[in-house]
Amino acid sequence: MHKELEKQLQGYGLTTAHIIYRMPDHQAILQTYIWQDYDLAPEFPEMRSFLKFWQEKLDGPLHSVRYIHRKLISATEWRSLKGEFIIN
């Protein structure tokens, strides 16, 4: 089974974060970065881990983070069916 599908079946959804940060040498200039990964709402451990890494290891200080989250497979879309079609 593909890693992405396995995560989706475990409740992960696709999270996209729009990160705005300050240039290290020119604090008045803002840059943008898009981050995307499978994550669990509402705690968002993957995104929080990435933002922690950013703050600890990268030079550009964060200005703001906007994000959106969407489950790609929900309980109403994934269900087990028992049945059989016989043709001919």
Secondary structure, 3 states (H helix, E strand, C coil): CCHHHHHHHCCCEEEEEEEEEECCCCCCCEEEEEEEEEECCCCCHHHHHHHHHHHHHCCCCEEEEEEEEECCCCCCCCCCCCCCCCCC
